[in-house]
Amino acid sequence: MFPISIYTGGAIENGAMGVTYNKPPSASYPAEDDITFDELKRKIFELTGLNEDKNSINVNARWNAGGEESHCFVLLPISENSMWRMLVERTLSGLTGWSIVELFVETVANSDCTQNDPGEKSQSNLEYGENTHIVGEEDQEDSQELTDEESFEFKPHDKSALYVGRSFSKDDLKRAVIEYHIKQNREFEIVISSNCRYAAKCVAPKCGWRLYATAIEGNYFQIKKIKGKHVCSNEGGDGKDHINLSADFISELILDLIKKRGDVCTPKEIQDFVHELYGRVPSYNKAWRAKEFAVAHLFGEWKESYVKLAPYLNAIQVANPGTKVEWWSDNSTDDPNVKLFRGVAWAFAPSIEGFKQCRPVISVDRTILCGKYGGTMLIAVAYDAEDQILPLAFAVTKDEEDESWSWFMRWIRLEVVGPRPLCVISDQHDSLLKLFNQPDSGWCTGTGQACYRYCSRHLCENIRSSFKKDHLAKLVKWVSRQNQPSKFRLGMLRILETNRKAHNWLAKLGARPDDKSAYHLWSLCEDGGCRYGIVAVNGNESVFNLFPQIQKLPIVELTFTMSAETFARSRQAASKIEAENQLWSNKVKASLEERKAKMCEHKVVSISDDEFEVETRSKVKQTVRLGHDQRGCSCQKPQLTGIPCSHLLAVCAFRSLNSDDLVDEAYSARQLLATWAPQFHPPGSPEEWPDYAGVSYSPDSNSINRGRRRKVVSSPSVPSKLKRSS
């Protein structure tokens, strides 16, 4: 048996460990291990006293997505028996890290039962009293003053419903009054708002509507009287602003939108969001201020975030031992305990541990911060066995690009990735090119410490901006991603025919004076396997899609939260793969299955003991070698990615060899799970942070961005402009 707690009659809230409920459980009981979802629902109706004929229920489970050591609760909708049984089995096995099943139950009145039987008490009657006056979606036409003899239909989940006896927190009461009047297309003003009383009235001179509420126990306010009814006109208004639709009210509506979209969320999006909710369009200026209020509410003001930055990072280091932080500052302040901020870099311990299981490839990129104090954010990411992004290291700097990149990359080498030789993929930053040519940088290509490759996406953007031809950029993209030498040569010939200057520029891109070409910097075909088939910094799951808010919002908190969510989500997916005894990641498994289906159409001819010729259905011939010192195919896919091609698989089948021995171990399900296994531990609220007696950091007041509001540019980085070759 296992315990079940049932929560009803309250509201779901977000707490420090995720979703929670604002009321204690309505009922608890021990359930049998084999209970079905239908049996569960019948038990809920029995324990809560709800009428099953007149109500239906929506069941959500409080699911621990953080694992055994780090609790992070999310809502898991339960609508069918398979989902319910999965929850029960994982709870019984201990995989959820939580020994009790908590269910948040929402009651919905059936459409054909809007009026209760005279002798029956509904859930709303039980909670709020039998005879109450409701002012909900529509005014009651005959309501002048409320009496105990009157009763009306109640909508328990309408947060804007106003009726005598209903209790709210002070803020919720104000929101309910505002929302009711916006929906009714009427306007009101506050008569009194104090610690013990709240009163509002209609602004129309001849309208007698009044609402009175007083404070009760528990910092709640209860509506004591709703006098009169609205007799003012409520015609028109659609598509217009509303006097009670304040920027502060809108900011509370858009909190989830700002969490999701971040600084790329525009005032126009906020206007559209409000119009969809209420049919009203706030002014652009009001929408802009609402966004500022929402950002400040979620993440604090920018100057405040600088003050909290060092204590917060210290709290993260205490909660997550092994987290690395590096400060860059000047001593040019009057206070010896306060330094002038130039930059800070951080890498979370779980990311550092997870990277050890990834392929030796990282991508680095930057984005311009649009906040009050500006600056640049630098990001380094790795890739797991599914080619999903693993957020590795971050930095925010105020200084010039050359110095910032050098400081960030040297720190990554010393504190984050260690001496392991790595391939680095990036845009064509001149400062990075200098770094890879310096013997003492830790990234010198000449000594084998690293290899440097260009990002295909940035390359194509630069081609497009320099030569103003979209079809040329698309052709370059195709050529850069080819693995077969014959296709690469054909693509370069087409580029030559299309634009000779672009061809000559690509041939010399990144080449030293004595080099004929440096195709290896941007072409997968000439790469030699360094980049493991990863051609771009930003793919479909780009780092800037993973962290969409980083252009403005307080950054360290955001990167911690979203990194923890990424690890929890990916760990759950990897655990499922391991539970199914799968050998390789889903992506590699799908590739192998597709290539095995294709190999059936190939013809294999043995040339020698370790050399074979494979002819495809289209009569194309490839040479496969399986010697001890050389294993690969002339199509180059195995050498470039670490995954056998269909030609190599055909030879393995021909020789009765196990093709799994030829797949790089970095793609295994075991290493995938090991990548995401490390746990993030939240530092808690500021009151829970350990004492911090270190140095504080202050932003440079001379770098404050002043002037009128600027439109946010959504591009994640500003690629350097190319010069046409002469």
Salt bridges, closest charged atoms under 4 A:
GLU46 OE2 - LYS43 NZ 3.68
GLU102 OE1 - ARG62 NH1 2.85
ASP117 OD2 - LYS54 NZ 3.77
GLU127 OE2 - LYS23 NZ 2.68
GLU130 OE2 - LYS121 NZ 3.26
GLU137 OE2 - LYS183 NZ 3.62
ASP139 OD2 - ARG186 NH1 3.17
GLU145 OE2 - LYS225 NZ 3.44
ASP171 OD1 - LYS174 NZ 4.00
ASP172 OD1 - ARG175 NH2 2.13
GLU189 OE2 - LYS201 NZ 3.55
ASP241 OD2 - LYS286 NZ 3.10
GLU252 OE1 - ARG175 NH1 2.74
ASP263 OD1 - LYS291 NZ 3.54
GLU269 OE2 - ARG261 NH2 3.00
ASP272 OD1 - LYS268 NZ 2.98
GLU292 OE2 - LYS552 NZ 2.93
GLU304 OE2 - LYS308 NZ 2.77
ASP330 OD1 - ARG342 NH1 3.61
GLU353 OE2 - LYS356 NZ 2.94
ASP365 OD2 - HIS458 NE2 3.59
ASP387 OD1 - ARG359 NH2 2.44
ASP387 OD2 - LYS587 NZ 2.83
ASP399 OD2 - ARG342 NH2 2.66
GLU401 OE1 - ARG366 NH1 3.45
GLU401 OE2 - HIS429 ND1 3.17
ASP402 OD2 - LYS434 NZ 3.27
GLU403 OE2 - ARG342 NH2 3.41
GLU415 OE1 - LYS324 NZ 3.74
GLU461 OE2 - ARG457 NH1 2.54
ASP470 OD1 - ARG464 NE 2.97
ASP527 OD1 - ARG453 NE 2.66
ASP527 OD1 - ARG531 NE 3.95
GLU601 OE2 - ARG617 NH1 3.62
GLU611 OE2 - ARG625 NH2 3.63
GLU613 OE1 - LYS621 NZ 3.92
GLU615 OE2 - LYS619 NZ 3.73
GLU665 OE2 - ARG670 NH2 3.00
